[in-house]
Amino acid sequence: MDGDSVAIRPIDFVRDEQPLKAFLGERDKMRLSHAEAALRDGDCFIFVAAERGVPVGWAIVHLRYREDQDWDPDENGRRYQSGDNAYLENIEVTPRLRSRGLGQQLIRAVEDEARRRGKRHLWLHTSENNVKAHQLFERQGWQHETSMYPSWKPDTRMRIYKKTL
Ligand SMILES: CC(C)(COP(=O)(O)OP(=O)(O)OC[C@H]1O[C@@H](n2cnc3c(N)ncnc32)[C@H](O)[C@@H]1OP(=O)(O)O)[C@@H](O)C(=O)NCCC(=O)NCCS
C-alpha cells in the first residue's frame, strides 16, 4: 500500500455499505444499517478509509441521541450524544491494513469534523483489554476518564475515553 492509494473521506452510503459489511462483524454491520436514517437526518457522520475507492476502515460519530440506535446507552451514554458532546461509536480498520496509520488518520478526520459541527467533547467506550486502542487514543490526546461495567454490556469492563476538541 502506498500513501496515495488510501483516502479518508465521508461515507457514500449507497456505494460503501456492502464493502464495509465485508469486513465488519455482525454487531457492527447492524450499527451501520441503523446509521442510515441518522446520517440522512444529520444526527451522525461516518468517515471511511478507502483504498482505491473501496472502504477498508470506518469511524462513526453520533451527534444526537436517537431512539432508533441498536443499543440502549445508559444516562451517561446519552449525555455523550447531546449538547456539545459527540460519541465515537466505532472505529475499525480491516486487519490486512492495520498498523499503517489509518486508525490515526480516521481519528483526526472525525475530530476535525466534530469540531466543525460545533462539538467540544468527544467520548468513546473501549474494552479494558483493548491495549492497542488505548495506545492509539492516548497518543492522539484522549484521556482515560474512568472504567466501568456499562448497563448495555454488564459482563465487560470498559474504559471511557474523552477528547476535548
Ligand atoms: C484500533 C484500530 C482501529 C487501529 O487502527 P490502525 O489503522 O491499526 O491504527 P494506526 O496504524 O494508526 O496505529 C496503530 C499502530 O500502528 C503504528 N503505525 C502508525 N503508522 C504507521 C506506519 N506508517 N508504519 C508502521 N506503523 C505505523 C502506530 O505507531 C501504532 O502502533 P502502536 O499501537 O503499537 O502504538 C484497529 O486496530 C482495529 O480496527 N481494531 C479492531 C477494532 C477496535 O478495537 N476498535 C477500537 C475500539 S472502538
The ligand as an SDF file (V2000), in Angstrom:
LIG
                    3D

 48 50  0  0  0  0  0  0  0  0999 V2000
   -7.8230    0.1470   16.8380 C   0  0  0  0  0  0  0  0  0  0  0  0
   -7.6310    0.1720   15.3070 C   0  0  0  0  0  0  0  0  0  0  0  0
   -8.7990    0.9110   14.6740 C   0  0  0  0  0  0  0  0  0  0  0  0
   -6.3220    0.8930   14.9850 C   0  0  0  0  0  0  0  0  0  0  0  0
   -6.2070    1.0160   13.5810 O   0  0  0  0  0  0  0  0  0  0  0  0
   -4.7760    1.0940   12.8740 P   0  0  0  0  0  0  0  0  0  0  0  0
   -5.0040    1.5030   11.4760 O   0  0  0  0  0  0  0  0  0  0  0  0
   -4.0300   -0.1600   13.1100 O   0  0  0  0  0  0  0  0  0  0  0  0
   -4.1080    2.2960   13.7110 O   0  0  0  0  0  0  0  0  0  0  0  0
   -2.7210    3.0250   13.4230 P   0  0  0  0  0  0  0  0  0  0  0  0
   -1.9950    2.3140   12.3340 O   0  0  0  0  0  0  0  0  0  0  0  0
   -2.9790    4.4660   13.2730 O   0  0  0  0  0  0  0  0  0  0  0  0
   -1.9430    2.8430   14.7830 O   0  0  0  0  0  0  0  0  0  0  0  0
   -1.6730    1.5200   15.2300 C   0  0  0  0  0  0  0  0  0  0  0  0
   -0.1750    1.2610   15.3340 C   0  0  0  0  0  0  0  0  0  0  0  0
    0.4720    1.4130   14.0600 O   0  0  0  0  0  0  0  0  0  0  0  0
    1.6590    2.2000   14.1930 C   0  0  0  0  0  0  0  0  0  0  0  0
    1.8250    2.9330   12.9270 N   0  0  0  0  0  0  0  0  0  0  0  0
    1.1580    4.0170   12.5540 C   0  0  0  0  0  0  0  0  0  0  0  0
    1.5640    4.4280   11.3270 N   0  0  0  0  0  0  0  0  0  0  0  0
    2.4920    3.5370   10.9350 C   0  0  0  0  0  0  0  0  0  0  0  0
    3.2850    3.3970    9.7500 C   0  0  0  0  0  0  0  0  0  0  0  0
    3.1690    4.2530    8.7380 N   0  0  0  0  0  0  0  0  0  0  0  0
    4.1030    2.3440    9.6800 N   0  0  0  0  0  0  0  0  0  0  0  0
    4.2100    1.4660   10.7050 C   0  0  0  0  0  0  0  0  0  0  0  0
    3.5000    1.5460   11.8500 N   0  0  0  0  0  0  0  0  0  0  0  0
    2.6590    2.5730   11.9450 C   0  0  0  0  0  0  0  0  0  0  0  0
    1.3700    3.1070   15.3150 C   0  0  0  0  0  0  0  0  0  0  0  0
    2.5440    3.5370   15.9610 O   0  0  0  0  0  0  0  0  0  0  0  0
    0.5410    2.2090   16.2110 C   0  0  0  0  0  0  0  0  0  0  0  0
    1.4120    1.4240   16.9590 O   0  0  0  0  0  0  0  0  0  0  0  0
    1.0690    1.0720   18.4800 P   0  0  0  0  0  0  0  0  0  0  0  0
   -0.3900    0.6740   18.5510 O   0  0  0  0  0  0  0  0  0  0  0  0
    2.0000   -0.0370   18.8020 O   0  0  0  0  0  0  0  0  0  0  0  0
    1.3510    2.3150   19.2460 O   0  0  0  0  0  0  0  0  0  0  0  0
   -7.5070   -1.2740   14.7400 C   0  0  0  0  0  0  0  0  0  0  0  0
   -6.5490   -1.9840   15.4730 O   0  0  0  0  0  0  0  0  0  0  0  0
   -8.8100   -2.0430   14.7510 C   0  0  0  0  0  0  0  0  0  0  0  0
   -9.5980   -1.9630   13.8060 O   0  0  0  0  0  0  0  0  0  0  0  0
   -9.0920   -2.7990   15.8370 N   0  0  0  0  0  0  0  0  0  0  0  0
  -10.3380   -3.5450   15.9630 C   0  0  0  0  0  0  0  0  0  0  0  0
  -11.4840   -2.6370   16.3200 C   0  0  0  0  0  0  0  0  0  0  0  0
  -11.2220   -1.8530   17.5810 C   0  0  0  0  0  0  0  0  0  0  0  0
  -10.6710   -2.3750   18.5440 O   0  0  0  0  0  0  0  0  0  0  0  0
  -11.6330   -0.5640   17.6060 N   0  0  0  0  0  0  0  0  0  0  0  0
  -11.3930    0.3450   18.7290 C   0  0  0  0  0  0  0  0  0  0  0  0
  -12.4070    0.2570   19.7860 C   0  0  0  0  0  0  0  0  0  0  0  0
  -13.7940    1.2870   19.4980 S   0  0  0  0  0  0  0  0  0  0  0  0
  1  2  1  0
  2  3  1  0
  2  4  1  0
  2 36  1  0
  4  5  1  0
  5  6  1  0
  6  7  2  0
  6  8  1  0
  6  9  1  0
  9 10  1  0
 10 11  2  0
 10 12  1  0
 10 13  1  0
 13 14  1  0
 14 15  1  0
 15 16  1  0
 15 30  1  0
 16 17  1  0
 17 18  1  0
 17 28  1  0
 18 19  1  0
 18 27  1  0
 19 20  2  0
 20 21  1  0
 21 22  1  0
 21 27  2  0
 22 23  1  0
 22 24  2  0
 24 25  1  0
 25 26  2  0
 26 27  1  0
 28 29  1  0
 28 30  1  0
 30 31  1  0
 31 32  1  0
 32 33  2  0
 32 34  1  0
 32 35  1  0
 36 37  1  0
 36 38  1  0
 38 39  2  0
 38 40  1  0
 40 41  1  0
 41 42  1  0
 42 43  1  0
 43 44  2  0
 43 45  1  0
 45 46  1  0
 46 47  1  0
 47 48  1  0
M  END
$$$$
